[in-house]
Amino acid sequence: MPASLTFRRCTRDDAAAVWRACFPQSAFEKIQQMLARAEAAWQAERGIGVVACLSGSIVGFGQLTFWARVAEISDLSVTEAQRGRGIGTALLEHLIALGAERRALIEIGVAHSNKRALALYRRLGFRFERTLLLNVGQGLEPIHYLTLSVSDWAER
């Protein structure tokens, strides 16, 4: 992980930078809506959107939502040029730590086709929970849901 990597709560004002860095293939309006939902979740104390910044520039994004039983991590992305440098791992660990403060179980979903993310989640201790067939923008595909016990995380 780069020494100058920092994390902060995102706001709607970050939409253009998050879109360019993390989701350039998506419609800008979709990213604006995602950040508006993250901000509303923050205000309702139900979640947070986080950006990873390297030397002041946004290089990653992730969301954490608090449900009744779990804290769910979603929309995790690192700018393509920075992948493979530990930023995704650091962002994920940051979100896990935030979730562990409020829930005993962390959940994350991953498309079956995203082998790299699946390997990362398993390396960090996530365990297979279930698979659903969902349309997440590219047609129906298997989405694996994995969970991490906060007590298992603490014992690492």
C-alpha positions in Angstrom: 0.0 0.0 0.0 1.4 3.4 -0.9 2.4 5.5 2.2 0.4 8.5 0.9 -2.9 6.6 0.7 -5.7 8.2 2.7 -9.4 7.6 3.1 -12.3 10.0 3.6 -16.0 10.0 3.4 -17.2 10.9 0.0 -19.9 13.5 -0.9 -21.9 14.3 -3.9 -19.2 16.8 -4.9 -16.9 13.9 -5.6 -19.2 12.5 -8.4 -17.1 13.6 -11.3 -13.8 12.4 -9.8 -15.2 9.1 -8.7 -16.8 8.6 -12.1 -13.5 9.3 -14.0 -11.3 7.3 -11.7 -13.5 4.3 -10.8 -16.6 3.9 -13.1 -15.8 5.5 -16.5 -17.8 2.8 -18.2 -21.0 3.8 -16.3 -23.3 6.7 -17.0 -22.3 9.8 -15.0 -25.9 10.2 -13.7 -25.7 6.7 -12.2 -22.6 7.7 -10.2 -24.4 10.9 -9.1 -27.3 8.8 -7.8 -25.0 6.3 -6.1 -23.2 9.1 -4.2 -26.5 10.7 -3.3 -27.6 7.4 -1.8 -24.3 7.1 0.1 -24.7 10.6 1.5 -28.3 9.9 2.5 -27.2 6.7 4.2 -24.6 8.7 6.1 -27.1 11.2 7.2 -29.4 8.4 8.4 -26.5 6.6 10.1 -27.1 3.6 7.9 -23.9 3.6 5.9 -21.0 5.5 4.4 -19.3 6.0 1.0 -15.5 6.2 1.2 -12.9 7.3 -1.3 -9.3 6.3 -1.3 -7.0 9.2 -2.2 -3.4 9.0 -3.4 -1.6 12.4 -3.2 -4.9 14.1 -3.1 -6.5 12.4 -6.2 -9.3 9.9 -5.9 -8.1 6.4 -6.8 -10.8 4.2 -5.2 -14.3 4.0 -3.9 -16.4 1.7 -1.7 -19.6 1.8 0.2 -20.7 0.3 3.4 -24.4 -0.2 4.3 -25.7 -1.3 7.7 -28.5 -3.7 7.5 -30.2 -5.5 10.5 -27.8 -8.4 10.7 -24.8 -7.4 8.5 -22.6 -4.6 7.3 -22.5 -4.9 3.5 -19.6 -3.7 1.4 -20.5 -2.8 -2.2 -19.4 -0.8 -5.2 -15.7 -1.4 -4.5 -13.5 -0.1 -7.3 -9.9 1.1 -7.8 -8.8 3.1 -10.8 -7.4 0.7 -13.4 -3.9 2.4 -13.4 -3.6 1.7 -9.6 -4.7 -1.9 -9.5 -2.3 -4.4 -8.1 -0.7 -2.0 -5.7 -2.5 -2.8 -2.5 -5.1 0.0 -2.7 -8.1 -2.3 -3.1 -6.9 -4.4 -0.1 -6.4 -1.3 2.0 -9.8 0.1 1.0 -11.5 -3.1 1.8 -9.7 -3.4 5.2 -10.8 0.2 6.0 -14.4 -0.7 5.2 -14.2 -3.9 7.2 -12.9 -1.9 10.2 -15.7 0.6 9.9 -18.3 -2.2 9.6 -16.8 -4.1 12.5 -17.6 -1.2 14.8 -21.4 -1.8 14.3 -22.0 -5.4 13.1 -20.6 -8.8 13.9 -20.8 -9.9 10.3 -19.5 -8.3 7.1 -21.0 -9.3 3.7 -19.7 -8.7 0.1 -21.1 -9.8 -3.2 -18.9 -10.6 -6.3 -19.7 -11.6 -9.8 -18.5 -15.1 -10.6 -16.6 -13.7 -13.5 -14.5 -11.4 -11.3 -11.9 -14.0 -10.3 -9.4 -11.4 -9.0 -11.9 -9.8 -6.5 -13.0 -13.2 -5.4 -9.4 -14.3 -4.7 -8.9 -11.1 -2.7 -12.0 -11.6 -0.6 -11.1 -15.2 0.2 -7.5 -14.2 1.0 -8.9 -11.7 3.6 -11.0 -14.4 5.2 -14.4 -14.1 3.6 -16.2 -17.4 3.3 -18.8 -18.5 0.8 -22.4 -18.0 2.0 -24.7 -18.3 -1.1 -25.0 -17.6 -4.8 -27.8 -15.8 -6.6 -28.4 -15.3 -10.3 -28.8 -11.6 -10.8 -28.6 -8.9 -13.5 -26.1 -6.3 -12.4 -25.9 -4.6 -15.7 -24.5 -7.3 -18.1 -27.4 -9.7 -18.1 -28.0 -12.6 -15.6 -24.9 -13.9 -14.0 -24.0 -15.8 -10.7 -23.2 -13.4 -7.9 -21.5 -15.0 -4.9 -22.1 -13.6 -1.5 -19.3 -14.1 1.0 -19.3 -13.2 4.7 -16.6 -12.4 7.2 -17.1 -12.8 11.0 -15.7 -9.8 12.9 -14.3 -12.1 15.5 -12.4 -14.1 12.8 -11.1 -10.8 11.4 -9.9 -9.7 14.9 -8.0 -12.9 15.3 -6.0 -12.5 12.1 
